Amino acid sequence: MSDLGERIKHEVRELLPPTIFFLIAFHIIVFSRALMLQEFGVKVSALAGATIGALLVAKVVLLADLLPFINRFPEKPLIYNVMWKTATYWLAASVVHYLEHLVPVWWREGSFATANHRLLNEIVWPHFWAIQLWLIVLLFVYCALREFVRVVGRREVLRMFFISAR
């Protein structure tokens, strides 16, 4: 296979785990939100948003993994890398989330300062922070699982989860 083909195959393999994890997690959140709001007659359909959000977070994770300081504590107890990576991914994802709201306003306003001021005044802060809280919890779980797989090994984790212990 060509170098380009190998590179694409590698990128897809790297992108699949975080994408699948966040697709499932974000769709569970959207579904549970829809169930709760159904009581009040509110219809919620944010599946496309959840899918796009999952793809964005997965890409942010992969881009953050390219940072030279991301694997800062490989020899310490797992919690060090889990907390470090959770914080790094959360910061990067929060910036992307904010920019996701800022860019369309900036485009319409034509001025970065005006767009930023308008967005800070118009954003629904409880909704923004609720998303950030869910995101940090999900990133923590993702990082904990990923670090566990890194230390134990992919094959051993698959054996532990899917093969009988007998």
C-alpha positions as CSV (number, residue, x, y, z in Angstrom):
1,M,0.0,0.0,0.0
2,S,1.2,3.5,-0.7
3,D,2.5,5.9,1.9
4,L,-0.7,8.0,1.5
5,G,-2.9,5.0,1.9
6,E,-1.0,3.9,5.0
7,R,-1.3,7.5,6.4
8,I,-5.0,7.6,5.8
9,K,-5.5,4.2,7.3
10,H,-3.5,5.3,10.4
11,E,-5.5,8.5,10.7
12,V,-8.9,6.7,10.5
13,R,-7.7,4.2,13.2
14,E,-6.7,7.1,15.4
15,L,-10.0,9.0,14.8
16,L,-12.3,6.0,15.4
17,P,-12.0,5.5,19.2
18,P,-12.6,9.1,20.3
19,T,-15.3,9.6,17.6
20,I,-17.2,6.4,18.7
21,F,-16.9,7.3,22.4
22,F,-18.1,10.9,22.0
23,L,-20.8,9.9,19.4
24,I,-22.4,7.5,21.9
25,A,-21.9,9.9,24.9
26,F,-23.3,13.0,23.1
27,H,-26.3,11.1,21.7
28,I,-27.1,9.7,25.2
29,I,-27.1,13.3,26.5
30,V,-29.3,14.5,23.7
31,F,-31.7,11.6,24.1
32,S,-32.0,12.0,27.9
33,R,-32.5,15.8,27.4
34,A,-35.3,15.1,24.9
35,L,-36.9,12.6,27.3
36,M,-36.9,15.1,30.1
37,L,-38.3,18.0,28.0
38,Q,-40.9,15.8,26.5
39,E,-42.8,16.1,29.8
40,F,-43.3,19.8,29.0
41,G,-44.2,19.2,25.4
42,V,-40.9,20.5,24.1
43,K,-39.5,18.6,21.1
44,V,-35.8,18.5,20.8
45,S,-33.9,17.3,17.8
46,A,-30.2,17.9,18.1
47,L,-28.8,14.7,16.7
48,A,-26.9,16.5,14.0
49,G,-25.5,18.8,16.6
50,A,-24.4,15.9,18.8
51,T,-22.8,14.2,15.8
52,I,-20.9,17.3,14.7
53,G,-19.9,18.0,18.3
54,A,-18.6,14.4,18.7
55,L,-16.5,14.8,15.5
56,L,-15.2,18.2,16.7
57,V,-14.2,16.8,20.1
58,A,-12.6,13.8,18.5
59,K,-10.6,16.0,16.2
60,V,-9.6,18.3,19.0
61,V,-8.3,15.2,21.0
62,L,-6.2,14.1,18.0
63,L,-4.8,17.6,17.4
64,A,-4.0,18.0,21.1
65,D,-2.2,14.6,21.0
66,L,0.2,16.2,18.6
67,L,1.4,18.7,21.3
68,P,4.8,17.8,22.5
69,F,3.8,18.1,26.2
70,I,0.6,16.0,26.1
71,N,2.1,12.8,27.6
72,R,3.8,14.6,30.4
73,F,3.6,12.0,33.1
74,P,4.1,8.5,31.5
75,E,5.9,7.0,34.4
76,K,3.8,8.3,37.3
77,P,0.5,6.9,38.5
78,L,-2.2,7.0,35.8
79,I,-4.2,9.8,37.5
80,Y,-1.4,12.3,36.6
81,N,-1.7,11.8,32.9
82,V,-5.5,11.4,33.1
83,M,-5.9,14.8,34.9
84,W,-3.3,16.5,32.7
85,K,-4.9,15.3,29.5
86,T,-8.4,15.9,30.7
87,A,-7.4,19.5,31.4
88,T,-5.6,20.0,28.1
89,Y,-8.4,18.5,26.0
90,W,-11.0,20.4,27.9
91,L,-9.2,23.7,27.4
92,A,-8.7,23.0,23.7
93,A,-12.4,21.8,23.3
94,S,-13.7,24.9,25.2
95,V,-11.8,27.2,22.9
96,V,-13.2,25.4,19.9
97,H,-16.7,25.5,21.4
98,Y,-16.4,29.2,22.0
99,L,-15.0,29.9,18.5
100,E,-17.8,27.8,17.0
101,H,-20.2,30.4,18.4
102,L,-17.9,33.4,17.8
103,V,-17.0,32.9,14.1
104,P,-20.6,33.2,12.7
105,V,-21.2,36.4,14.7
106,W,-17.7,37.8,13.7
107,W,-18.6,37.0,10.1
108,R,-21.9,39.0,10.4
109,E,-20.4,41.9,12.4
110,G,-17.2,42.2,10.5
111,S,-15.3,43.1,13.7
112,F,-13.7,40.6,16.1
113,A,-14.1,42.9,19.2
114,T,-17.8,43.7,18.4
115,A,-18.6,40.0,17.7
116,N,-16.8,39.0,21.0
117,H,-18.7,41.6,23.0
118,R,-22.0,40.7,21.4
119,L,-21.5,37.0,22.0
120,L,-20.5,37.4,25.6
121,N,-23.8,39.3,26.1
122,E,-26.0,37.0,24.1
123,I,-24.7,33.5,24.9
124,V,-26.9,31.4,27.2
125,W,-24.3,30.9,30.0
126,P,-26.1,28.2,31.9
127,H,-26.4,26.1,28.7
128,F,-22.7,26.8,27.8
129,W,-21.5,25.8,31.3
130,A,-23.8,22.7,31.4
131,I,-22.1,21.6,28.2
132,Q,-18.7,22.3,29.6
133,L,-19.4,20.3,32.7
134,W,-20.6,17.3,30.7
135,L,-17.6,17.7,28.5
136,I,-15.1,17.6,31.3
137,V,-16.7,14.5,32.8
138,L,-16.7,12.7,29.5
139,L,-13.1,13.7,28.7
140,F,-12.1,12.4,32.2
141,V,-13.7,9.0,31.5
142,Y,-12.2,8.9,28.0
143,C,-8.7,9.8,29.3
144,A,-9.0,7.3,32.1
145,L,-10.0,4.5,29.7
146,R,-7.3,5.5,27.2
147,E,-4.5,5.6,29.8
148,F,-5.7,2.2,31.1
149,V,-5.5,0.7,27.6
150,R,-2.0,2.4,27.1
151,V,-0.6,0.8,30.2
152,V,-2.3,-2.6,30.1
153,G,-2.3,-3.0,26.3
154,R,-5.0,-3.1,23.7
155,R,-5.0,-6.9,23.4
156,E,-5.1,-7.5,27.1
157,V,-8.0,-5.1,27.5
158,L,-9.9,-6.8,24.7
159,R,-9.2,-10.2,26.3
160,M,-10.4,-8.9,29.7
161,F,-13.6,-7.5,28.3
162,F,-14.6,-10.1,25.7
163,I,-13.0,-13.4,26.5
164,S,-14.0,-15.8,29.2
165,A,-11.6,-15.9,32.2
166,R,-11.7,-19.8,32.3
